[in-house]
């Protein structure tokens, strides 16, 4: 069943009309940890129109701190969607041709069941009693959502960072359902360095006295400081040294000399503090713990006898892998590793490395070469499928 959420605010003519919905899965969701989770609600947004053959579905998977509001105004921040440059009429993911779906992941905090949801066994928020989730669980929930909508086939599944992990999991777990896939700035597993950065963030949250062992909602508190520090640390990894130098350098913030204190003397300090403060207004601390852990556990090769190629053996899915030269969180070498695995099993794959100094977050920014690549790939595979 589906239930309408609050209608989206007014938008400009260039912004696609979004439909906000929440689906409650008819059956319990089996999780990798062995738990059968129920009930499960999934919040999602759609853009465009589903054609009669249901052959024009594009599934967009969001990154760690993203949500379902890919191309519509966020209800909390009132800011445009995180991929508004990619999705819309005449844009690379053209909503005049494609029916776009973006769902908040399981474990999230924007309407999909996660640690803030009420545990039916206790009548209280789950908190840390919520079961640990994986990328595969996220994809399993999305598959169940599509089943509830009567959608069997996905024309294209795409996303960046953690979204790219979901894309790869979709292609490996449901190859018969995925016609094409575009993982962007991602990897087939989380590196030790990335796990380390996530652990710093989790420890910052758990060290905040207001975290209360994960039961802060019951105590009327919020570990804002810990979550803000976690966001600050993570945000550094999304950028590059060149981008930081170009944008901030050692410029001072609203002053002509240093204060010889611990205020935000430098622009970069002020920027990171702003990022932390803004983040806590829209994200849940426990969700941050769960979703980062899901990324840490992701290792597609390990799930297939240690062979990444084996994960894609026999796949008919067409792949386009995109990486960025300055991305040190998911460097080009990791993206090439995926391409090599696909080549090893004769899968249809193209690979594009985009020159930019914007770092990992380039997939969220105005990158004309990325737009051209996505547009060209979708046009090519759409022509093969007869999608006008």
Buried (B, 14 or more C-beta within 10 A) or exposed (E): EBEEBEEBEEBEEEBBBBBBBBBBBEEEBEBBEEBEBEBBBBBBBBBBEBBEEBBBBBBBBBBBBBBBBBBBBBBEEEEBBBBBBBBBBEBBBBBEBBBBBBBBBBBBBBBBBBBBBEEEEEEEBBBEEBBBBBBBBBBBBBBBBBBBBEBEBBBBBBBBBBBBBBBBBBBBBBBEBBBBBBBBBBBBBBBEEBBEBBEEBBBBBBEBEBBBEBBBBEEEBBBBBBBBBBBBBBBBBBBBEEBBEEEBEEEBBEEEEEEEEEEBBBBBBBBBBEBBBBBBEBBBBBBBBBBBBBBBBBBBBBBBEEBBBBBBBEBEBBBBBBBBBBBBBBBBEBBBBBBEBBBBBEBBBBBBBBEBBBBBBBBBEEBEBBBEBBBBBBBEBBEEBEBE
